[in-house]
Amino acid sequence: MNELSFSMPHELEFGGIYFPPLLLTCACGYLLALITSKFIVNRKWHRHFAGYALVEIAIAAVYVVLLNKYIVWS
């Protein structure tokens, strides 16, 4: 049979506790955003942004989307 198989994300299990995949993705995206934020501040590039807190949130959102698309779904 020629069936389409969809790659659905499964729940992640650590020590008998089930976690949704987006929770792990958000945590990893936030950590990557913190690392990127430290890099931007060390280079003093944060002076070029009017609202740097919003830029940090946007960077975290981009990382979450990229991680969710390329890591969790594969």
Contacts in CASP RR format, 6 or more apart in sequence:
PFRMAT RR
TARGET T0000
AUTHOR 0000-0000-0000
METHOD contacts of the structure
MODEL  1
MNELSFSMPHELEFGGIYFPPLLLTCACGYLLALITSKFIVNRKWHRHFA
GYALVEIAIAAVYVVLLNKYIVWS
7 73 0 8 1.000
7 74 0 8 1.000
9 21 0 8 1.000
9 72 0 8 1.000
9 73 0 8 1.000
10 21 0 8 1.000
11 18 0 8 1.000
11 19 0 8 1.000
11 20 0 8 1.000
11 21 0 8 1.000
12 18 0 8 1.000
12 19 0 8 1.000
12 20 0 8 1.000
12 21 0 8 1.000
12 24 0 8 1.000
13 19 0 8 1.000
21 68 0 8 1.000
21 72 0 8 1.000
22 64 0 8 1.000
22 68 0 8 1.000
22 72 0 8 1.000
24 72 0 8 1.000
25 64 0 8 1.000
25 67 0 8 1.000
25 68 0 8 1.000
25 71 0 8 1.000
25 72 0 8 1.000
26 64 0 8 1.000
28 63 0 8 1.000
28 67 0 8 1.000
29 60 0 8 1.000
29 63 0 8 1.000
29 64 0 8 1.000
29 67 0 8 1.000
30 60 0 8 1.000
30 63 0 8 1.000
30 64 0 8 1.000
32 60 0 8 1.000
32 63 0 8 1.000
32 67 0 8 1.000
33 56 0 8 1.000
33 59 0 8 1.000
33 60 0 8 1.000
33 63 0 8 1.000
36 59 0 8 1.000
36 63 0 8 1.000
37 56 0 8 1.000
37 59 0 8 1.000
40 46 0 8 1.000
46 52 0 8 1.000
46 55 0 8 1.000
49 55 0 8 1.000
END
